[in-house]
């Protein structure tokens, strides 16, 4: 928990775009975030209690989608460095995120 940083997002704020470095993992406390393809087509709307941004961190690649705040959002994020520290200390956390990533790829 000490590694989590709070942030407030406003409607239509671009959180990340295709090609950006994958430098954070986000946790939505409240609000909604839309994930779009590289062609800006809707993939999914994420709500309270959901995380996102794991694909780029785990695969160590640049962002392959857009994330845009639909509403005001209260989020917490882990920087890439903090993510690596936590994932190394808690391998089950990394496995859990890998499972989420695989489920999202399959959907």
MMTF fields as JSON, N, C-alpha, C and O atoms, coordinates in Angstrom:
{
  "mmtfVersion": "1.0.0",
  "mmtfProducer": "UNKNOWN",
  "numBonds": 427,
  "numAtoms": 428,
  "numGroups": 107,
  "numChains": 1,
  "numModels": 1,
  "chainsPerModel": [1],
  "groupsPerChain": [107],
  "chainIdList": ["A"],
  "bondAtomList": [4, 2, 8, 6, 12, 10, 16, 14, 20, 18, 24, 22, 28, 26, 32, 30, 36, 34, 40, 38, 44, 42, 48, 46, 52, 50, 56, 54, 60, 58, 64, 62, 68, 66, 72, 70, 76, 74, 80, 78, 84, 82, 88, 86, 92, 90, 96, 94, 100, 98, 104, 102, 108, 106, 112, 110, 116, 114, 120, 118, 124, 122, 128, 126, 132, 130, 136, 134, 140, 138, 144, 142, 148, 146, 152, 150, 156, 154, 160, 158, 164, 162, 168, 166, 172, 170, 176, 174, 180, 178, 184, 182, 188, 186, 192, 190, 196, 194, 200, 198, 204, 202, 208, 206, 212, 210, 216, 214, 220, 218, 224, 222, 228, 226, 232, 230, 236, 234, 240, 238, 244, 242, 248, 246, 252, 250, 256, 254, 260, 258, 264, 262, 268, 266, 272, 270, 276, 274, 280, 278, 284, 282, 288, 286, 292, 290, 296, 294, 300, 298, 304, 302, 308, 306, 312, 310, 316, 314, 320, 318, 324, 322, 328, 326, 332, 330, 336, 334, 340, 338, 344, 342, 348, 346, 352, 350, 356, 354, 360, 358, 364, 362, 368, 366, 372, 370, 376, 374, 380, 378, 384, 382, 388, 386, 392, 390, 396, 394, 400, 398, 404, 402, 408, 406, 412, 410, 416, 414, 420, 418, 424, 422],
  "bondOrderList": [1, 1, 1, 1, 1, 1, 1, 1, 1, 1, 1, 1, 1, 1, 1, 1, 1, 1, 1, 1, 1, 1, 1, 1, 1, 1, 1, 1, 1, 1, 1, 1, 1, 1, 1, 1, 1, 1, 1, 1, 1, 1, 1, 1, 1, 1, 1, 1, 1, 1, 1, 1, 1, 1, 1, 1, 1, 1, 1, 1, 1, 1, 1, 1, 1, 1, 1, 1, 1, 1, 1, 1, 1, 1, 1, 1, 1, 1, 1, 1, 1, 1, 1, 1, 1, 1, 1, 1, 1, 1, 1, 1, 1, 1, 1, 1, 1, 1, 1, 1, 1, 1, 1, 1, 1, 1],
  "groupList": [{"groupName": "UNK", "atomNameList": ["N", "CA", "C", "O"], "elementList": ["N", "C", "C", "O"], "formalChargeList": [0, 0, 0, 0], "bondAtomList": [1, 0, 2, 1, 3, 2], "bondOrderList": [1, 1, 2], "singleLetterCode": "X", "chemCompType": "L-PEPTIDE LINKING"}],
  "groupTypeList": [0, 0, 0, 0, 0, 0, 0, 0, 0, 0, 0, 0, 0, 0, 0, 0, 0, 0, 0, 0, 0, 0, 0, 0, 0, 0, 0, 0, 0, 0, 0, 0, 0, 0, 0, 0, 0, 0, 0, 0, 0, 0, 0, 0, 0, 0, 0, 0, 0, 0, 0, 0, 0, 0, 0, 0, 0, 0, 0, 0, 0, 0, 0, 0, 0, 0, 0, 0, 0, 0, 0, 0, 0, 0, 0, 0, 0, 0, 0, 0, 0, 0, 0, 0, 0, 0, 0, 0, 0, 0, 0, 0, 0, 0, 0, 0, 0, 0, 0, 0, 0, 0, 0, 0, 0, 0, 0],
  "groupIdList": [1, 2, 3, 4, 5, 6, 7, 8, 9, 10, 11, 12, 13, 14, 15, 16, 17, 18, 19, 20, 21, 22, 23, 24, 25, 26, 27, 28, 29, 30, 31, 32, 33, 34, 35, 36, 37, 38, 39, 40, 41, 42, 43, 44, 45, 46, 47, 48, 49, 50, 51, 52, 53, 54, 55, 56, 57, 58, 59, 60, 61, 62, 63, 64, 65, 66, 67, 68, 69, 70, 71, 72, 73, 74, 75, 76, 77, 78, 79, 80, 81, 82, 83, 84, 85, 86, 87, 88, 89, 90, 91, 92, 93, 94, 95, 96, 97, 98, 99, 100, 101, 102, 103, 104, 105, 106, 107],
  "secStructList": [7, 6, 6, 7, 3, 3, 3, 3, 3, 7, 6, 6, 7, 3, 3, 3, 7, 6, 6, 1, 7, 7, 7, 3, 3, 3, 3, 3, 3, 3, 1, 7, 3, 3, 3, 3, 7, 6, 6, 7, 7, 3, 3, 3, 3, 3, 7, 6, 6, 7, 3, 3, 7, 2, 2, 2, 2, 2, 2, 6, 7, 7, 7, 7, 1, 3, 3, 3, 3, 1, 1, 7, 3, 3, 3, 3, 3, 3, 3, 2, 2, 2, 2, 2, 2, 2, 2, 2, 2, 7, 2, 2, 2, 2, 2, 2, 2, 2, 2, 2, 2, 2, 2, 2, 2, 2, 7],
  "xCoordList": [0.818, 0.0, 0.859, 0.441, 2.044, 2.881, 3.353, 3.766, 3.299, 3.743, 2.646, 2.937, 1.387, 0.277, 0.234, 0.391, 0.021, -0.093, -1.496, -1.99, -2.142, -3.485, -3.43, -2.458, -4.497, -4.647, -6.131, -6.942, -6.468, -7.842, -7.814, -7.003, -8.71, -8.818, -10.118, -11.117, -10.119, -11.322, -11.902, -11.184, -13.205, -13.81, -13.03, -12.594, -12.871, -12.166, -10.653, -9.973, -10.117, -8.665, -8.044, -8.482, -7.029, -6.31, -5.305, -4.391, -5.485, -4.613, -3.336, -2.226, -3.522, -2.401, -2.925, -4.117, -1.999, -2.367, -1.421, -0.363, -1.822, -1.011, 0.396, 0.568, 1.388, 2.786, 3.437, 4.659, 2.634, 3.216, 3.981, 3.657, 4.987, 5.662, 4.688, 3.869, 4.784, 3.946, 4.644, 5.493, 4.281, 5.0, 4.174, 4.676, 2.882, 2.032, 0.979, 0.563, 0.567, -0.567, -1.606, -1.291, -2.846, -3.897, -4.958, -5.276, -5.496, -6.598, -7.703, -7.474, -8.891, -10.001, -10.714, -11.276, -10.683, -11.45, -12.892, -13.828, -13.067, -14.409, -14.317, -13.312, -15.389, -15.429, -15.394, -15.456, -15.295, -15.238, -14.212, -14.04, -13.538, -12.474, -12.791, -13.106, -12.704, -12.927, -11.588, -10.648, -11.519, -10.338, -10.706, -11.733, -9.833, -10.071, -8.918, -7.782, -9.221, -8.187, -7.303, -7.546, -6.297, -5.417, -6.164, -5.719, -7.312, -8.159, -9.256, -10.175, -9.139, -10.069, -11.482, -12.476, -11.544, -12.812, -12.936, -11.956, -14.163, -14.44, -14.086, -14.48, -13.345, -13.082, -13.93, -14.693, -13.787, -14.488, -14.517, -13.66, -15.521, -15.57, -15.313, -15.996, -14.329, -13.945, -14.515, -14.599, -14.902, -15.562, -14.821, -13.733, -15.442, -14.905, -14.342, -14.954, -13.177, -12.588, -11.796, -11.275, -11.696, -10.992, -9.583, -9.332, -8.683, -7.34, -7.122, -7.82, -6.153, -5.794, -4.367, -3.796, -3.81, -2.439, -1.453, -0.244, -1.974, -1.1, -0.399, 0.718, -1.039, -0.46, 0.915, 1.854, 1.028, 2.303, 3.379, 4.54, 3.0, 3.996, 4.512, 5.717, 3.597, 4.009, 4.815, 5.815, 4.374, 5.054, 6.24, 7.011, 6.377, 7.452, 7.427, 8.458, 6.199, 6.014, 5.33, 4.807, 5.344, 4.607, 3.107, 2.673, 2.336, 0.877, 0.34, 0.8, -0.64, -1.253, -2.716, -3.429, -3.156, -4.542, -4.572, -3.572, -5.738, -5.996, -6.797, -7.634, -6.54, -7.342, -7.771, -6.938, -9.091, -9.644, -10.671, -11.548, -10.561, -11.531, -12.879, -12.967, -13.917, -15.266, -15.911, -16.696, -15.569, -16.147, -15.0, -13.837, -15.322, -14.317, -13.94, -14.816, -12.669, -12.186, -11.194, -10.317, -11.353, -10.332, -9.602, -10.199, -8.31, -7.512, -6.28, -5.878, -5.706, -4.396, -3.535, -4.03, -2.256, -1.38, -0.082, 0.354, 0.508, 1.842, 2.76, 2.454, 3.866, 4.849, 5.461, 5.327, 6.122, 6.761, 7.773, 7.844, 8.541, 9.535, 8.882, 9.334, 7.817, 7.102, 6.447, 6.443, 5.886, 5.274, 6.302, 6.025, 7.483, 8.527, 8.921, 9.123, 9.029, 9.385, 8.315, 8.633, 7.064, 5.962, 5.853, 5.688, 5.945, 5.828, 6.959, 6.745, 8.154, 9.272, 9.097, 9.476, 8.528, 8.311, 7.114, 7.082, 6.127, 4.892, 4.605, 3.805, 5.243, 5.046, 3.585, 3.192, 2.785, 1.367, 0.639, -0.327, 1.092, 0.515, 0.774, -0.135, 2.004, 2.337, 1.497, 0.949, 1.392, 0.599, -0.854, -1.477, -1.399, -2.781, -2.953, -3.923, -2.03, -2.102, -1.908, -2.54, -1.047, -0.873, -2.164, -2.515, -2.879, -4.171, -5.173, -5.89, -5.227, -6.134, -5.783, -6.67, -4.499, -4.052, -4.474, -4.95, -4.309, -4.693, -6.198, -6.641, -6.993, -8.45, -8.853, -9.747, -8.204, -8.537, -8.132, -8.843, -7.007, -6.582, -7.578, -7.86, -8.108, -9.031, -10.396, -11.131, -10.741, -12.088, -12.251, -13.329],
  "yCoordList": [-1.21, 0.0, 1.272, 2.309, 1.185, 2.387, 2.851, 4.0, 1.974, 2.33, 2.966, 3.572, 2.838, 3.388, 4.907, 5.477, 5.547, 7.006, 7.365, 6.745, 8.358, 8.752, 9.723, 10.458, 9.707, 10.674, 10.879, 9.978, 12.06, 12.384, 12.656, 13.445, 11.996, 12.166, 12.882, 12.681, 13.701, 14.435, 13.794, 13.116, 14.002, 13.414, 13.786, 14.924, 12.787, 12.901, 13.028, 13.256, 12.886, 12.931, 11.664, 10.553, 11.841, 10.706, 10.234, 10.968, 9.016, 8.444, 7.919, 8.17, 7.198, 6.82, 6.56, 6.331, 6.601, 6.367, 5.338, 5.038, 4.808, 3.821, 4.384, 5.519, 3.567, 3.959, 4.573, 4.706, 4.952, 5.497, 4.401, 3.221, 4.783, 3.781, 3.259, 4.012, 1.978, 1.385, 1.643, 0.861, 2.745, 3.165, 3.132, 3.469, 2.719, 2.687, 1.585, 1.208, 1.084, 0.178, 0.95, 1.506, 0.995, 1.817, 0.955, -0.142, 1.471, 0.858, 1.909, 2.987, 1.607, 2.569, 2.43, 1.38, 3.493, 3.504, 3.9, 3.273, 4.94, 5.334, 5.99, 6.609, 5.839, 6.415, 5.338, 4.145, 5.776, 4.822, 5.273, 6.462, 4.272, 4.482, 3.633, 2.449, 4.247, 3.519, 3.112, 3.904, 1.858, 1.345, 1.216, 0.639, 1.773, 1.797, 1.126, 1.121, 0.559, -0.036, 1.051, 2.241, 0.64, 1.603, 2.404, 3.486, 1.878, 2.604, 3.391, 3.92, 3.457, 4.187, 3.591, 4.307, 2.26, 1.541, 1.032, 0.616, 1.073, 0.677, -0.792, -1.668, -1.047, -2.418, -2.718, -3.684, -1.867, -2.114, -0.825, 0.045, -0.72, 0.345, -0.293, -1.238, 0.229, -0.293, 0.604, 1.822, -0.001, 0.715, 0.517, -0.057, 1.009, 0.923, -0.477, -1.491, -0.504, -1.761, -2.498, -3.582, -1.937, -2.593, -2.03, -0.873, -2.852, -2.377, -2.398, -3.107, -1.618, -1.625, -1.127, -0.502, -1.416, -1.035, -2.154, -1.97, -3.327, -4.445, -5.047, -5.55, -5.003, -5.682, -5.132, -5.895, -3.833, -3.229, -3.462, -3.686, -3.411, -3.617, -5.046, -5.277, -6.009, -7.412, -7.801, -8.512, -7.33, -7.709, -6.796, -7.066, -5.717, -4.752, -4.163, -4.025, -3.82, -3.222, -1.873, -1.534, -1.121, 0.15, -0.135, -1.25, 0.883, 0.755, 0.377, 0.89, -0.528, -0.971, -0.537, -0.943, 0.29, 0.756, 2.168, 2.681, 2.771, 4.066, 3.827, 2.927, 4.633, 4.644, 6.088, 6.99, 6.294, 7.641, 7.654, 6.792, 8.62, 8.755, 9.17, 10.16, 8.422, 8.793, 9.767, 10.632, 9.613, 10.43, 10.94, 10.625, 11.716, 12.004, 10.673, 9.872, 10.435, 9.17, 9.424, 10.282, 8.671, 8.588, 7.284, 6.209, 7.384, 6.193, 6.191, 7.214, 5.021, 4.862, 4.203, 3.428, 4.51, 3.867, 3.43, 3.971, 2.429, 1.96, 2.325, 2.019, 2.965, 3.232, 1.897, 0.889, 1.9, 0.686, 0.159, -1.046, 1.046, 0.637, 0.015, -1.017, 0.646, 0.107, -1.219, -2.143, -1.316, -2.568, -3.692, -4.769, -3.45, -4.483, -4.89, -6.072, -3.925, -4.213, -5.087, -6.087, -4.704, -5.456, -6.84, -7.835, -6.905, -8.191, -9.143, -10.352, -8.61, -9.465, -9.943, -11.066, -9.099, -9.472, -10.4, -11.215, -10.273, -11.048, -11.696, -11.168, -12.827, -13.481, -13.816, -13.87, -14.038, -14.342, -13.126, -13.285, -11.928, -10.703, -10.676, -10.408, -10.95, -10.992, -12.062, -11.811, -13.253, -14.332, -13.922, -14.211, -13.25, -12.778, -11.809, -11.917, -10.88, -9.93, -10.626, -10.251, -11.627, -12.394, -13.118, -13.201, -13.644, -14.299, -13.298, -13.607, -12.105, -11.061, -10.712, -10.577, -10.567, -10.228, -11.3, -10.972, -12.564, -13.652, -13.685, -13.944, -13.427, -13.382, -12.252, -12.422, -11.12, -9.97, -10.227, -9.825, -10.888, -11.215, -12.163, -12.05, -13.102, -14.1, -13.522, -14.069, -12.416, -11.843, -11.066, -10.534],
  "zCoordList": [0.0, 0.0, 0.0, -0.515, 0.573, 0.648, -0.722, -0.875, -1.718, -3.061, -3.906, -4.938, -3.484, -4.262, -4.161, -3.081, -5.296, -5.35, -5.849, -6.791, -5.23, -5.674, -6.851, -7.028, -7.648, -8.74, -8.99, -8.777, -9.44, -9.835, -11.332, -11.818, -12.055, -13.499, -13.813, -13.123, -14.83, -15.232, -16.489, -17.224, -16.746, -17.943, -19.203, -19.377, -20.075, -21.361, -21.235, -22.235, -20.035, -19.871, -20.453, -20.155, -21.278, -21.84, -20.79, -20.413, -20.332, -19.304, -19.963, -19.494, -21.043, -21.906, -23.297, -23.503, -24.26, -25.657, -26.265, -25.711, -27.408, -28.108, -28.321, -28.763, -27.997, -28.179, -26.96, -26.914, -25.961, -24.728, -23.99, -24.122, -23.22, -22.392, -21.333, -20.808, -21.029, -19.973, -18.647, -18.22, -17.999, -16.798, -15.522, -14.449, -15.629, -14.438, -14.553, -15.648, -13.402, -13.253, -12.463, -11.411, -12.952, -12.352, -11.671, -12.129, -10.572, -9.837, -9.722, -9.173, -10.231, -10.18, -8.841, -8.53, -8.061, -6.813, -7.11, -6.614, -7.919, -8.338, -9.709, -10.057, -10.475, -11.809, -12.878, -12.579, -14.142, -15.246, -16.281, -16.548, -16.853, -17.831, -19.053, -18.934, -20.228, -21.474, -22.061, -22.117, -22.498, -23.18, -24.662, -25.017, -25.519, -26.961, -27.701, -27.226, -28.875, -29.721, -30.315, -30.116, -31.029, -31.701, -32.759, -33.143, -33.241, -34.193, -33.473, -34.1, -32.136, -31.268, -31.264, -31.144, -31.4, -31.271, -29.84, -29.223, -29.328, -27.947, -27.707, -28.476, -26.641, -26.192, -24.971, -24.951, -23.936, -22.674, -21.867, -22.021, -21.003, -20.008, -18.653, -18.259, -17.953, -16.644, -15.555, -15.72, -14.451, -13.362, -12.045, -11.997, -10.982, -9.624, -9.334, -9.671, -8.709, -8.279, -9.349, -9.087, -10.54, -11.643, -11.768, -11.434, -12.246, -12.53, -14.034, -14.76, -14.5, -15.915, -16.082, -15.187, -17.242, -17.527, -17.27, -17.407, -16.894, -16.548, -17.756, -17.635, -18.919, -20.085, -20.453, -20.684, -20.506, -20.865, -19.824, -20.166, -18.546, -17.49, -17.476, -17.368, -17.586, -17.523, -18.76, -18.66, -19.927, -21.169, -21.489, -22.41, -20.721, -20.923, -22.343, -23.002, -22.788, -24.121, -23.975, -22.913, -25.049, -25.075, -25.082, -25.369, -24.765, -24.724, -26.105, -27.125, -26.12, -27.367, -27.469, -28.387, -26.518, -26.488, -25.912, -25.41, -26.0, -25.372, -24.099, -24.046, -23.075, -21.853, -21.627, -21.532, -21.541, -21.411, -20.282, -20.226, -19.396, -18.305, -18.886, -19.612, -18.572, -19.012, -18.035, -18.424, -16.77, -15.7, -14.834, -15.09, -13.826, -12.818, -12.18, -11.856, -12.0, -11.446, -10.325, -10.425, -9.273, -8.233, -8.49, -8.447, -8.757, -9.028, -8.133, -7.579, -8.016, -7.417, -8.481, -9.298, -8.468, -9.438, -8.779, -7.763, -9.405, -9.046, -10.196, -11.349, -9.909, -10.948, -11.385, -10.691, -12.521, -13.02, -12.003, -11.761, -11.42, -10.438, -9.207, -8.712, -8.718, -7.556, -7.9, -7.086, -9.114, -9.56, -9.522, -8.995, -10.075, -10.1, -8.682, -8.406, -7.798, -6.411, -5.744, -5.1, -5.905, -5.301, -5.936, -5.231, -7.264, -7.965, -7.579, -7.487, -7.353, -6.928, -5.501, -5.168, -4.659, -3.259, -3.084, -2.162, -3.977, -3.889, -5.245, -6.018, -5.547, -6.845, -7.146, -8.311, -6.113, -6.345, -6.93, -7.676, -6.601, -7.174, -8.68, -9.466, -9.074, -10.511, -11.211, -12.284, -10.613, -11.233, -11.387, -12.409, -10.378, -10.451, -11.63, -12.38, -11.793, -12.905, -14.251, -15.238, -14.296, -15.529, -15.896, -17.073, -14.893, -15.141, -15.703, -16.655, -15.124, -15.619, -17.06, -17.903, -17.341, -18.685, -19.686, -20.774, -19.339, -20.246, -20.481, -21.6, -19.439, -19.582, -20.53, -21.359, -20.408, -21.272, -22.708, -23.63, -22.918, -24.277, -24.94, -26.133, -24.147, -24.687, -25.0, -25.822, -24.35, -24.52, -25.809, -26.077]
}
